[in-house]
Amino acid sequence: MSYLNIVRNAVWGTSDDSEIESLKAGKYMLKVTAGPAYDLSTHKPVVVNGDEPLQFENDFMTASIKVRIRGYQGLPKESPTHSAYFDHPDHIKDQYSVGFSFVPKRDIPASNAVFGHDFDRPIRDRLPPGFNYAFAIVKEFIDPGIEADPYSDKPWLFAPALDCWFILRIGDTLPKDFLRGGTKLPHVREHEPLQEGGDASGLKYREDNNIPSEAHKRRKHFISAAHRKSIVFEKDRLYQVVFKMPPKDIIDAYLESLSISDDQLYNPSHPAHAARLRQLKERVGGSQPRMWAPSFDGRGTEVVDDGTSQLNSTLPPLDERVTEVLDDTEPRSFFANVRIALETARNASGTPIEVLKLQIAANISDTLPIAAYLASTMTAAIEGNAWTIPLFPKMFQFNADSFADAENIWKSCKFVTIFIMSIAASKAGALQAIKFCSMTRGGLPTLKLIRNTPTSSFRSAFVVAKTAAQKHGKTTVIGVALADVHIFEMVQRGTSEQVFSFAHSFVVAVGPEGFVVWQAWGEHGYNLAEWLKRGGDRVRTWEEAEDFTKDFTKLTAGKGSFDAKRNKLYKKLFDVDLFQICGSKGPERPLVPKFEAWVQLQILEDVKVEDILKFEYE
């Protein structure tokens, strides 16, 4: 691709704090150059907000580029301060945009194409304490595909191009002599901003390669390396791209990433610092931040987010046991219920199962958007090795629209599994616990792993846990992932769109008092709050536990078809009738034609109350 260089004179080459002060005072001017190579001698200045793009070529492609920055006051001085691009309703809130067109001179595998930033000198002396924590939140909330090595001598930050480009339009194949004689590439316009899609044979190319027609679905689809592997940027075909970042001000965003103030280093557990990080996230994350780590949903047919249904922002408080303590005189702010519920749960005494039930209920005692915010913040805190969760309405309000408009994450069995495992795990085991069921954390199985690894026995794990509970008074928490082997095979062949899968995940706890199940089940089933409300998390007797684990063994044994016997067992275990959902009058596609199950377990042994109460809330 082209090489875009946004430079701040002298800043990257010094650790002198006076340079930062000079930036704040506006003593430096922004200069943008672009060219066919890293060598700056090949670059030319970009007229920011100009009408004409800068065009150049190298051995790989011919490209033209436009840069738009709202309120630009940099070099070259003839650059307009404004672009008509920002007047369009779709971009009225954007602050920064790079639009470019390119035509490859040879086929370029999409799996080799990345987009991002790199530097020719170290910046580690510029990185604040807690940077790793902040980056974990960026991966969690903004782009799960992003990777970086900021502490190296030549630091970099990249994401797969097909995943991170905000807009991608695939055009027609151009005649071989089209670019001869100085002909200009069609470029991204100002008054008619580029739209996701295709033109002429480019539309057919998208259809033939199963490229989703909507930008957010395309980005989600190409988080999967397997999906990128089949795509090629074809020789002589026109591609047009928009990448945008809406920081309020590029330099301010950079400075905010360095510190909270001149005399106060960044501390991720400090409420004010965490709030500033949220502000920075909102500025750089786009109008539709990517909040949840993606995974293969199992019942779906593509790489999807761990949450897959619409958030219900009107759900009443979960049950009286965690809301009755709320004083009627307490201001009913965003976090009024959840604050008191969490404090009450922390102060409660009891067995690990009793405390775990209270913690889960407390986290979802307010509306589901707030619960999703808490769960996402919890996993980000684990990845950053920080154990304080800030409870401040402003921090939620920064992202409220995203949480309220998102699909109901609490119907995702995988998200619910990760959420409960993150609460139950010890500090030492928490990172491994949230890896379970998460694709971006490397916790999902591959077809190769499934074929080379025997299925796990949930029944055997239960027997061991029951013995530990009855003889030693210990509590065990088990995450269970039921994988649909045939759907993995169909994904590799590109035929999984036609069918619906039986895959599911859930969590059980086995303690001296008995056996508890937590689960949710997708769009046509129920969310976690509904499961708790109907008493799904009741402590079951040992007889019920024996029946549950034996029925699961019967369900997952052998191969063949998903017949009436298996459907009856599935309904008994998970409270969902797949025949009704996938029948001729049901809302879903036909059920996967072949049945073959593979089970993966994540076992947390000897879970203690202090493990469950590892988070502190400010």
Secondary structure, 3 states (H helix, E strand, C coil): CCEEEEEECCCCCCCCHHHHHHHHCCCCCEEEEEECCCCHHHCEECCCCCCCCEEEECCCEEEEEEEEECCCCCECCCCCCCCHHHHCHHHCCCCEEEEEEEEECCCEEHHHCEEEEECCCCCHHHCCCCHHHHHHHHHHHCCCCCEEECCCCCCEEEEEHHHHCCEEEEEEECCCCCCHHHCCCCCCCCCCCCCCEECCHHHHHHHHCCCCCCHHHHHHHCCCHHHHHCCEECCCEEEEEEEECCCCCHHHHHHHHHCCECCECCCCCCHHHHHHHHHHHHHHCCCCCCCCCEEECCCCCCEEECCCCCCCCCCCCCCHHHHCCCCCCCCCCCCHHHHHHHHHHHHCCCCHHHHHHHHHHHHCCCCHHHHHHHHHHHHHHHHCCCCEECCCHHHHHCCHHHHHHCCCHHHCHHHHHHHHHHHHCCCCCHHHHHHCCCCCCCCCCCHHHHHHCCCCCHHHHHHHHHHHHHHHCCCEEEEEEEEEHHHHHHHHHCCHHHCECCCEEEEEEEECCEEEEECCCCCCCCCHHHHHHCCCCCCECHHHHHHHHHHHHHHHCCEECCCHHHHHHHHHHHCCCHHHHHCCCCCCCCECCCEEEEEEEEEECCCCHHHHCCCEEC
